[in-house]
Amino acid sequence: MRPKHVLVDLKGQARSFFRIKSNIFWVFAFPLLLIVIFGAIFSNMGSEMVTLNVQDLDEGPGSQQLLAAINGTGMVKIRFISPLADLEQHIKDNSLAHVMVVPANYSANLASNITAPVELRLDETVSTSGTVFNAVNGVVNAVNLQMAGGEQRVTIEVGSIVQKRFTFLDFFVPGIIGLTVMTTCVFNVQGTISRFRANGIFRKLATTPMTPFEWLLSRILWHLFISFLTLAVIMGFGVLLYGMNMSVNLPVVLMIVAGSAMFSALGMIVARFVKNEETASMAANAITFPMMFLSGTFFQLEMMPSYLQQVAAVLPLTYMSQGLRDAMVYDNLAGAYFNLAVVAAIAVVFVIAAVLITKWEEG
């Protein structure tokens, strides 16, 4: 690899990028517009079926009846946490949003006509928290009415599941960052290749010592510059206008690096197999558009039907968005590095495939 070739190509990209004023809109203004629009639309959106993580320390007849009634509401589905698990660590490691704890003496307290509190911990920034509270509160009220004519025997102690205070946009913005990286990289590389092919530039590149890997590396480095610039603009906009509370740390930086490489290579692969300029643009849209809405960019994956959640599990943007959210919002470094490893592995595969299938002579 020759760094000089990469540097020359980078300079050309910079001149080309800033020469087209619409690029500035799509890279910077468009994601900010999405934040404003979807922040208003989705901030109050709920779900009919939400996962409620339950640690049942009682495991007696009283707790079993309570949990069966909550599960029977059709509003939540219960996922059990082992009574032996360290709850605080389990919440952090799995980025949980809704947790209910049934204390060890719950059934005994009910049998003795003693107030039996259950602990409900919610992430108030997640729109489904209201659904969880309404489901649990409705069942508790029904139990109290049945047992003691409305007298409170069962109570709910509501607490926050997060240590820092977040807004809905704190959840939303990491997904927008991932989405911006994807669209910038895929469409820029696909568009450049289609334009170069139509103008015969690739055949000219075949007469130069520049390799496909050097050309792709130049694109990746340029997209890294644009991605970090976009990150700074979005973060500054969010902090000043909405008071967002997020952090940028090493996993965030590495995720953007890996994501830029992954999606730049994906754009190169798409353009290689679809050579018509208009068809290549349609193919890029066909790949990126489903990921935009099925990868947890705008709302939680659990709000989607189970079969769509299975689709989301194979989409690269899912892991980038969740990894950024784990690192920037939830301080879940284990989850962030897991998602980073997945994105990095996909990036390596895509880069190798893109370099191997690209031949200047076939441009």
One Martini backbone bead per residue (centre of mass of N, CA, C, O) as a GRO file, in nm:
protein
  363
    1MET     BB    1   0.097   0.035   0.021
    2ARG     BB    2   0.033   0.389  -0.073
    3PRO     BB    3  -0.012   0.683   0.088
    4LYS     BB    4  -0.008   0.882  -0.152
    5HIS     BB    5  -0.258   0.778  -0.299
    6VAL     BB    6  -0.460   0.833  -0.073
    7LEU     BB    7  -0.410   1.138  -0.043
    8VAL     BB    8  -0.489   1.226  -0.327
    9ASP     BB    9  -0.780   1.113  -0.313
   10LEU     BB   10  -0.875   1.279  -0.070
   11LYS     BB   11  -0.853   1.558  -0.202
   12GLY     BB   12  -1.058   1.499  -0.424
   13GLN     BB   13  -1.300   1.445  -0.239
   14ALA     BB   14  -1.313   1.721  -0.100
   15ARG     BB   15  -1.367   1.890  -0.352
   16SER     BB   16  -1.622   1.735  -0.442
   17PHE     BB   17  -1.797   1.769  -0.190
   18PHE     BB   18  -1.794   2.096  -0.160
   19ARG     BB   19  -1.908   2.153  -0.451
   20ILE     BB   20  -2.165   2.006  -0.336
   21LYS     BB   21  -2.412   2.143  -0.148
   22SER     BB   22  -2.605   1.896  -0.087
   23ASN     BB   23  -2.413   1.736   0.094
   24ILE     BB   24  -2.446   1.912   0.347
   25PHE     BB   25  -2.739   1.848   0.395
   26TRP     BB   26  -2.735   1.528   0.407
   27VAL     BB   27  -2.513   1.513   0.641
   28PHE     BB   28  -2.635   1.744   0.848
   29ALA     BB   29  -2.936   1.847   0.822
   30PHE     BB   30  -3.099   1.583   0.800
   31PRO     BB   31  -3.046   1.454   1.085
   32LEU     BB   32  -3.161   1.700   1.237
   33LEU     BB   33  -3.445   1.675   1.120
   34LEU     BB   34  -3.503   1.395   1.233
   35ILE     BB   35  -3.486   1.468   1.529
   36VAL     BB   36  -3.722   1.667   1.533
   37ILE     BB   37  -3.945   1.490   1.412
   38PHE     BB   38  -3.912   1.214   1.575
   39GLY     BB   39  -3.912   1.336   1.854
   40ALA     BB   40  -4.216   1.420   1.833
   41ILE     BB   41  -4.347   1.148   1.747
   42PHE     BB   42  -4.200   0.921   1.962
   43SER     BB   43  -4.218   1.030   2.264
   44ASN     BB   44  -4.541   0.896   2.292
   45MET     BB   45  -4.486   0.607   2.222
   46GLY     BB   46  -4.621   0.289   2.233
   47SER     BB   47  -4.706  -0.053   2.349
   48GLU     BB   48  -4.866  -0.371   2.363
   49MET     BB   49  -4.574  -0.529   2.386
   50VAL     BB   50  -4.376  -0.586   2.675
   51THR     BB   51  -4.087  -0.635   2.845
   52LEU     BB   52  -4.075  -0.795   3.173
   53ASN     BB   53  -3.844  -0.804   3.418
   54VAL     BB   54  -3.821  -1.076   3.662
   55GLN     BB   55  -3.758  -1.099   4.021
   56ASP     BB   56  -3.835  -1.390   4.207
   57LEU     BB   57  -3.791  -1.423   4.559
   58ASP     BB   58  -4.045  -1.602   4.641
   59GLU     BB   59  -4.202  -1.838   4.478
   60GLY     BB   60  -4.501  -1.823   4.545
   61PRO     BB   61  -4.841  -1.814   4.519
   62GLY     BB   62  -4.864  -1.505   4.511
   63SER     BB   63  -4.657  -1.443   4.282
   64GLN     BB   64  -4.778  -1.629   4.067
   65GLN     BB   65  -5.050  -1.482   4.044
   66LEU     BB   66  -4.947  -1.203   3.976
   67LEU     BB   67  -4.781  -1.278   3.718
   68ALA     BB   68  -5.015  -1.411   3.564
   69ALA     BB   69  -5.187  -1.154   3.549
   70ILE     BB   70  -4.984  -0.976   3.399
   71ASN     BB   71  -4.948  -1.167   3.154
   72GLY     BB   72  -5.273  -1.162   3.092
   73THR     BB   73  -5.307  -0.865   2.969
   74GLY     BB   74  -5.125  -0.831   2.687
   75MET     BB   75  -4.896  -0.596   2.748
   76VAL     BB   76  -4.701  -0.819   2.866
   77LYS     BB   77  -4.383  -0.994   2.891
   78ILE     BB   78  -4.226  -1.234   3.078
   79ARG     BB   79  -3.887  -1.219   3.215
   80PHE     BB   80  -3.671  -1.409   3.390
   81ILE     BB   81  -3.475  -1.370   3.681
   82SER     BB   82  -3.255  -1.485   3.869
   83PRO     BB   83  -3.238  -1.495   4.214
   84LEU     BB   84  -2.904  -1.509   4.202
   85ALA     BB   85  -2.878  -1.251   4.069
   86ASP     BB   86  -2.723  -0.954   3.998
   87LEU     BB   87  -2.920  -0.701   3.933
   88GLU     BB   88  -2.740  -0.458   3.861
   89GLN     BB   89  -2.560  -0.614   3.658
   90HIS     BB   90  -2.788  -0.721   3.475
   91ILE     BB   91  -2.892  -0.447   3.382
   92LYS     BB   92  -2.624  -0.346   3.259
   93ASP     BB   93  -2.555  -0.593   3.064
   94ASN     BB   94  -2.874  -0.565   2.922
   95SER     BB   95  -3.019  -0.293   2.902
   96LEU     BB   96  -3.259  -0.242   3.088
   97ALA     BB   97  -3.602  -0.092   3.127
   98HIS     BB   98  -3.770  -0.334   3.286
   99VAL     BB   99  -3.821  -0.394   3.644
  100MET     BB  100  -3.922  -0.660   3.869
  101VAL     BB  101  -3.962  -0.705   4.230
  102VAL     BB  102  -4.014  -0.987   4.437
  103PRO     BB  103  -4.020  -1.046   4.746
  104ALA     BB  104  -3.960  -1.304   4.970
  105ASN     BB  105  -4.233  -1.210   5.161
  106TYR     BB  106  -4.497  -1.185   4.997
  107SER     BB  107  -4.686  -1.431   5.070
  108ALA     BB  108  -4.667  -1.399   5.378
  109ASN     BB  109  -4.791  -1.115   5.392
  110LEU     BB  110  -5.064  -1.183   5.272
  111ALA     BB  111  -5.142  -1.404   5.486
  112SER     BB  112  -5.095  -1.164   5.724
  113ASN     BB  113  -5.203  -0.881   5.635
  114ILE     BB  114  -4.952  -0.750   5.495
  115THR     BB  115  -4.781  -0.538   5.339
  116ALA     BB  116  -4.694  -0.591   4.980
  117PRO     BB  117  -4.424  -0.500   4.817
  118VAL     BB  118  -4.329  -0.391   4.492
  119GLU     BB  119  -4.070  -0.355   4.253
  120LEU     BB  120  -4.050  -0.080   4.011
  121ARG     BB  121  -3.827  -0.042   3.733
  122LEU     BB  122  -3.767   0.248   3.526
  123ASP     BB  123  -3.729   0.387   3.200
  124GLU     BB  124  -3.852   0.699   3.127
  125THR     BB  125  -3.732   0.731   2.823
  126VAL     BB  126  -3.918   0.499   2.761
  127SER     BB  127  -4.226   0.465   2.613
  128THR     BB  128  -4.305   0.175   2.760
  129SER     BB  129  -4.333   0.244   3.067
  130GLY     BB  130  -4.638   0.308   3.078
  131THR     BB  131  -4.734   0.023   3.008
  132VAL     BB  132  -4.613  -0.123   3.249
  133PHE     BB  133  -4.747   0.035   3.476
  134ASN     BB  134  -5.045  -0.016   3.394
  135ALA     BB  135  -5.037  -0.323   3.419
  136VAL     BB  136  -4.947  -0.347   3.716
  137ASN     BB  137  -5.153  -0.152   3.845
  138GLY     BB  138  -5.409  -0.302   3.755
  139VAL     BB  139  -5.353  -0.568   3.906
  140VAL     BB  140  -5.316  -0.455   4.190
  141ASN     BB  141  -5.601  -0.335   4.213
  142ALA     BB  142  -5.747  -0.607   4.175
  143VAL     BB  143  -5.627  -0.750   4.420
  144ASN     BB  144  -5.724  -0.552   4.637
  145LEU     BB  145  -6.026  -0.581   4.574
  146GLN     BB  146  -6.045  -0.891   4.626
  147MET     BB  147  -5.918  -0.903   4.921
  148ALA     BB  148  -6.010  -0.581   5.052
  149GLY     BB  149  -6.203  -0.380   4.903
  150GLY     BB  150  -5.934  -0.178   4.824
  151GLU     BB  151  -5.728  -0.233   5.012
  152GLN     BB  152  -5.388  -0.197   5.068
  153ARG     BB  153  -5.171  -0.481   5.024
  154VAL     BB  154  -5.059  -0.395   4.750
  155THR     BB  155  -4.755  -0.241   4.641
  156ILE     BB  156  -4.577   0.022   4.461
  157GLU     BB  157  -4.226   0.068   4.397
  158VAL     BB  158  -4.108   0.334   4.223
  159GLY     BB  159  -3.825   0.336   4.003
  160SER     BB  160  -3.514   0.389   3.869
  161ILE     BB  161  -3.290   0.237   3.625
  162VAL     BB  162  -3.129   0.500   3.618
  163GLN     BB  163  -2.858   0.714   3.702
  164LYS     BB  164  -2.923   0.885   3.464
  165ARG     BB  165  -3.064   1.148   3.291
  166PHE     BB  166  -3.303   1.110   3.029
  167THR     BB  167  -3.405   1.130   2.705
  168PHE     BB  168  -3.535   1.031   2.415
  169LEU     BB  169  -3.292   1.142   2.241
  170ASP     BB  170  -3.077   0.961   2.371
  171PHE     BB  171  -3.189   0.712   2.218
  172PHE     BB  172  -3.209   0.830   1.918
  173VAL     BB  173  -2.927   0.945   1.827
  174PRO     BB  174  -2.748   0.690   1.785
  175GLY     BB  175  -2.920   0.595   1.543
  176ILE     BB  176  -2.864   0.843   1.364
  177ILE     BB  177  -2.563   0.803   1.344
  178GLY     BB  178  -2.572   0.525   1.210
  179LEU     BB  179  -2.745   0.613   0.969
  180THR     BB  180  -2.547   0.828   0.855
  181VAL     BB  181  -2.313   0.640   0.802
  182MET     BB  182  -2.456   0.455   0.605
  183THR     BB  183  -2.555   0.659   0.387
  184THR     BB  184  -2.289   0.797   0.325
  185CYS     BB  185  -2.124   0.547   0.238
  186VAL     BB  186  -2.300   0.396   0.035
  187PHE     BB  187  -2.379   0.637  -0.160
  188ASN     BB  188  -2.099   0.747  -0.220
  189VAL     BB  189  -1.969   0.493  -0.337
  190GLN     BB  190  -2.183   0.415  -0.542
  191GLY     BB  191  -2.184   0.688  -0.695
  192THR     BB  192  -1.885   0.699  -0.771
  193ILE     BB  193  -1.869   0.436  -0.930
  194SER     BB  194  -2.087   0.501  -1.138
  195ARG     BB  195  -1.945   0.758  -1.246
  196PHE     BB  196  -1.673   0.631  -1.320
  197ARG     BB  197  -1.784   0.424  -1.517
  198ALA     BB  198  -1.926   0.623  -1.716
  199ASN     BB  199  -1.632   0.790  -1.755
  200GLY     BB  200  -1.381   0.580  -1.752
  201ILE     BB  201  -1.191   0.589  -1.490
  202PHE     BB  202  -1.119   0.292  -1.427
  203ARG     BB  203  -0.946   0.244  -1.677
  204LYS     BB  204  -0.737   0.454  -1.585
  205LEU     BB  205  -0.664   0.317  -1.313
  206ALA     BB  206  -0.534   0.064  -1.450
  207THR     BB  207  -0.268   0.255  -1.525
  208THR     BB  208  -0.222   0.256  -1.227
  209PRO     BB  209  -0.095   0.176  -0.896
  210MET     BB  210  -0.372   0.171  -0.788
  211THR     BB  211  -0.564   0.003  -0.565
  212PRO     BB  212  -0.861  -0.101  -0.439
  213PHE     BB  213  -0.773  -0.072  -0.142
  214GLU     BB  214  -0.677   0.223  -0.157
  215TRP     BB  215  -0.944   0.338  -0.251
  216LEU     BB  216  -1.113   0.237  -0.008
  217LEU     BB  217  -0.944   0.369   0.216
  218SER     BB  218  -0.997   0.655   0.129
  219ARG     BB  219  -1.302   0.641   0.178
  220ILE     BB  220  -1.296   0.569   0.476
  221LEU     BB  221  -1.142   0.822   0.573
  222TRP     BB  222  -1.346   1.027   0.471
  223HIS     BB  223  -1.591   0.911   0.633
  224LEU     BB  224  -1.469   0.959   0.906
  225PHE     BB  225  -1.462   1.262   0.892
  226ILE     BB  226  -1.767   1.299   0.844
  227SER     BB  227  -1.870   1.138   1.093
  228PHE     BB  228  -1.731   1.314   1.315
  229LEU     BB  229  -1.859   1.576   1.225
  230THR     BB  230  -2.149   1.483   1.264
  231LEU     BB  231  -2.128   1.412   1.563
  232ALA     BB  232  -2.063   1.700   1.657
  233VAL     BB  233  -2.320   1.835   1.549
  234ILE     BB  234  -2.534   1.660   1.691
  235MET     BB  235  -2.436   1.697   1.983
  236GLY     BB  236  -2.447   2.004   1.990
  237PHE     BB  237  -2.744   2.029   1.916
  238GLY     BB  238  -2.861   1.853   2.149
  239VAL     BB  239  -2.743   2.006   2.393
  240LEU     BB  240  -2.850   2.295   2.327
  241LEU     BB  241  -3.162   2.220   2.263
  242TYR     BB  242  -3.211   1.937   2.469
  243GLY     BB  243  -3.004   1.837   2.691
  244MET     BB  244  -2.823   1.612   2.646
  245ASN     BB  245  -2.695   1.285   2.803
  246MET     BB  246  -2.383   1.209   2.677
  247SER     BB  247  -2.115   0.990   2.569
  248VAL     BB  248  -1.772   0.991   2.447
  249ASN     BB  249  -1.595   0.700   2.365
  250LEU     BB  250  -1.412   0.444   2.256
  251PRO     BB  251  -1.647   0.269   2.139
  252VAL     BB  252  -1.755   0.494   1.958
  253VAL     BB  253  -1.508   0.535   1.781
  254LEU     BB  254  -1.481   0.236   1.687
  255MET     BB  255  -1.764   0.212   1.563
  256ILE     BB  256  -1.725   0.427   1.341
  257VAL     BB  257  -1.491   0.293   1.205
  258ALA     BB  258  -1.627   0.018   1.145
  259GLY     BB  259  -1.880   0.135   1.001
  260SER     BB  260  -1.736   0.278   0.768
  261ALA     BB  261  -1.607   0.025   0.651
  262MET     BB  262  -1.860  -0.147   0.611
  263PHE     BB  263  -2.033   0.058   0.427
  264SER     BB  264  -1.824   0.112   0.210
  265ALA     BB  265  -1.802  -0.182   0.115
  266LEU     BB  266  -2.101  -0.218   0.049
  267GLY     BB  267  -2.108  -0.007  -0.178
  268MET     BB  268  -1.898  -0.156  -0.354
  269ILE     BB  269  -2.059  -0.417  -0.392
  270VAL     BB  270  -2.312  -0.305  -0.521
  271ALA     BB  271  -2.164  -0.166  -0.769
  272ARG     BB  272  -2.042  -0.430  -0.884
  273PHE     BB  273  -2.328  -0.587  -0.945
  274VAL     BB  274  -2.451  -0.290  -1.021
  275LYS     BB  275  -2.387  -0.100  -1.313
  276ASN     BB  276  -2.622   0.064  -1.326
  277GLU     BB  277  -2.683   0.368  -1.204
  278GLU     BB  278  -2.987   0.352  -1.130
  279THR     BB  279  -2.988   0.060  -1.017
  280ALA     BB  280  -2.780   0.108  -0.792
  281SER     BB  281  -2.951   0.310  -0.634
  282MET     BB  282  -3.187   0.112  -0.583
  283ALA     BB  283  -3.018  -0.101  -0.433
  284ALA     BB  284  -2.929   0.080  -0.201
  285ASN     BB  285  -3.216   0.139  -0.104
  286ALA     BB  286  -3.302  -0.161  -0.057
  287ILE     BB  287  -3.089  -0.194   0.178
  288THR     BB  288  -3.125   0.068   0.367
  289PHE     BB  289  -3.428   0.106   0.425
  290PRO     BB  290  -3.487  -0.137   0.612
  291MET     BB  291  -3.268  -0.062   0.823
  292MET     BB  292  -3.390   0.206   0.916
  293PHE     BB  293  -3.663   0.043   1.050
  294LEU     BB  294  -3.522  -0.255   1.164
  295SER     BB  295  -3.266  -0.136   1.376
  296GLY     BB  296  -3.350   0.069   1.612
  297THR     BB  297  -3.350   0.381   1.542
  298PHE     BB  298  -3.657   0.487   1.643
  299PHE     BB  299  -3.707   0.207   1.802
  300GLN     BB  300  -3.774  -0.059   1.966
  301LEU     BB  301  -3.758  -0.391   1.887
  302GLU     BB  302  -3.995  -0.499   2.083
  303MET     BB  303  -4.224  -0.343   1.908
  304MET     BB  304  -4.191  -0.570   1.720
  305PRO     BB  305  -4.235  -0.831   1.564
  306SER     BB  306  -4.071  -1.127   1.587
  307TYR     BB  307  -3.994  -1.159   1.282
  308LEU     BB  308  -3.852  -0.875   1.271
  309GLN     BB  309  -3.640  -0.934   1.489
  310GLN     BB  310  -3.498  -1.152   1.317
  311VAL     BB  311  -3.416  -0.961   1.094
  312ALA     BB  312  -3.253  -0.758   1.271
  313ALA     BB  313  -3.027  -0.974   1.357
  314VAL     BB  314  -2.894  -0.943   1.039
  315LEU     BB  315  -2.839  -0.638   1.072
  316PRO     BB  316  -2.582  -0.418   1.095
  317LEU     BB  317  -2.726  -0.163   1.222
  318THR     BB  318  -2.817  -0.289   1.485
  319TYR     BB  319  -2.526  -0.307   1.618
  320MET     BB  320  -2.452  -0.011   1.594
  321SER     BB  321  -2.686   0.119   1.748
  322GLN     BB  322  -2.657  -0.049   2.011
  323GLY     BB  323  -2.361   0.019   2.068
  324LEU     BB  324  -2.397   0.324   2.092
  325ARG     BB  325  -2.609   0.310   2.319
  326ASP     BB  326  -2.441   0.160   2.529
  327ALA     BB  327  -2.209   0.379   2.536
  328MET     BB  328  -2.380   0.663   2.552
  329VAL     BB  329  -2.620   0.577   2.767
  330TYR     BB  330  -2.579   0.291   2.954
  331ASP     BB  331  -2.281   0.201   3.025
  332ASN     BB  332  -2.246  -0.074   2.839
  333LEU     BB  333  -1.953  -0.213   2.763
  334ALA     BB  334  -2.012  -0.505   2.699
  335GLY     BB  335  -2.222  -0.448   2.478
  336ALA     BB  336  -2.047  -0.261   2.304
  337TYR     BB  337  -1.816  -0.471   2.240
  338PHE     BB  338  -1.992  -0.681   2.111
  339ASN     BB  339  -2.102  -0.504   1.878
  340LEU     BB  340  -1.823  -0.427   1.773
  341ALA     BB  341  -1.734  -0.713   1.694
  342VAL     BB  342  -1.952  -0.756   1.482
  343VAL     BB  343  -1.887  -0.512   1.300
  344ALA     BB  344  -1.588  -0.583   1.250
  345ALA     BB  345  -1.636  -0.856   1.116
  346ILE     BB  346  -1.808  -0.750   0.883
  347ALA     BB  347  -1.601  -0.550   0.774
  348VAL     BB  348  -1.385  -0.754   0.693
  349VAL     BB  349  -1.557  -0.911   0.492
  350PHE     BB  350  -1.636  -0.673   0.307
  351VAL     BB  351  -1.352  -0.575   0.231
  352ILE     BB  352  -1.249  -0.833   0.105
  353ALA     BB  353  -1.475  -0.862  -0.104
  354ALA     BB  354  -1.441  -0.588  -0.248
  355VAL     BB  355  -1.143  -0.628  -0.338
  356LEU     BB  356  -1.174  -0.905  -0.493
  357ILE     BB  357  -1.417  -0.800  -0.703
  358THR     BB  358  -1.232  -0.564  -0.795
  359LYS     BB  359  -1.191  -0.433  -1.133
  360TRP     BB  360  -1.085  -0.195  -1.335
  361GLU     BB  361  -1.137  -0.327  -1.619
  362GLU     BB  362  -1.462  -0.359  -1.541
  363GLY     BB  363  -1.557  -0.047  -1.540
   0.00000   0.00000   0.00000
